[in-house]
Amino acid sequence: MKFLNIVRLETFLVGRDWNNLLLVRLTTDSGLTGVGEGTMQWQAASVQAATAVLFERYVHGANPFEIERLVQAMYRNEYARGGPVVNSAIAGIEMALWDICGKATNLPVHSLLGGRMRDSIPAYANGWFGNRVDDVVLAQDARAVRQAGYTGLKFDPFGGAGRDPSQAEIKDGLRKLGVVRAAVGDTMRIMIDGHGRFSVGTASYIAHGLAEHDVYWFEEPVEPENFRALGEVERPNGLRIATGERCFSRYQYPALIQDARPHVLQPDLIQVGGLLEGRKIASLAETHYLPVSFHVPFGPIATAAALQLDAAIPNFVCQESFSAFDVPWRKDLVTNCPMPKNGAYPVSTAPGLGIEINDEVALAHPYRDDAVLPMWGENGSMTAGLEASMPA
């Protein structure tokens, strides 16, 4: 095999309604390319800048097969280690390196990560819910998810509620949950996302209401910084607690597991720094008999990368999927865009990640300053100069 060197970085900021995607492409001196994604909620431009710095400092001229060394260099040498911005920049580069290695060896990335354990990746639907205020529409949309073949769906019925919402707000959220449960039947998994908003007492109270509707997991019931507080949330009738999307380092996961007592771990493959780090976290979870469901609400490259890792780890449980509920041009943004079929993703066996960026589509959707999703109106407006208001 010809020795390769990385010689070029390209980044694309792609605007959507609620956040901007950051897509990455690396090119070798032989012309071989690899794609990755460094999307981070509302700091895509910051990650783009960090990506350029890390590339010039550590990756330009390097051998793409030295992934462990390059990741360690980008993580350790920056001294103020990790955090979602730097880790997301690392991840975009790291995914592209795996893609190059797969293409150079004519193997899918999962073969380089230990080999395929499954041919199909079960998905649960997210992003289907939107701002449903009409119970009839809510029930129709939930039934449509079930009819599409999904065996699980996730939503947040509590809108813009804060730490300790009124009893009326809580009851309304539980009522919406009841509408969805009645619509999908008792064999479908329902996941409820708290988005880290509640106090321990309120989360515990709500947990009992969720258990009455046989909710599969309660995700991020309280804010993510205090692991011990999450461990104090009640788990009635075996209600599972899922968390981890805002835990940005494998060095923090032992404390998260011990203090928060989760039942499902949800690392974000971008914000922990890529596939290699995600696999290490999954192995740590396996030693505690914990399943892993990677947090992937972003673009199709991140989805494609996650599916390759899902296929290769023994303790995978189900994959978050926004693919069918995203912008209509998502399928055109990359070739062979991963899409679930009958509620599951097929595992690509194409070399690398099996996709390429469509430059024309990426450039047709430029960066958007307004691509921010306000979630807690009680904290004040998300935009300077505007009055505080609850989000729609």
Secondary structure, DSSP 8 states (H G I E B T S, - for coil): -----EEEEEEEEEE-SS-EEEEEEEEETTS-EEEEE---TT-HHHHHHHHHHHIIIIITT--TT-HHHHHHHHHHTTSS---HHHHHHHHHHHHHHHHHHHHHHT-BHHHHTT--S-SEEEEEE-S--SS---HHHHHHHHHHHHHTT-SEEEE-TTTT--SS--HHHHHHHHHHHHHHHHHH-SSSEEEEE-TT-B-HHHHHHHHHHHHHTT-SEEE--B-TT-HHHHHTS--GGG-EEEE-TT---TTTHHHIIIII--SEE--BTTTTTSHHHHHHHHHHHHHTT--B--B--S-HHHHHHHHHHHHH-TTB--EEE-GGGS-TTHHHHBTT----BTTEEE---SSBTS--B-HHHHHTS---TT------GGG--SSTTS------
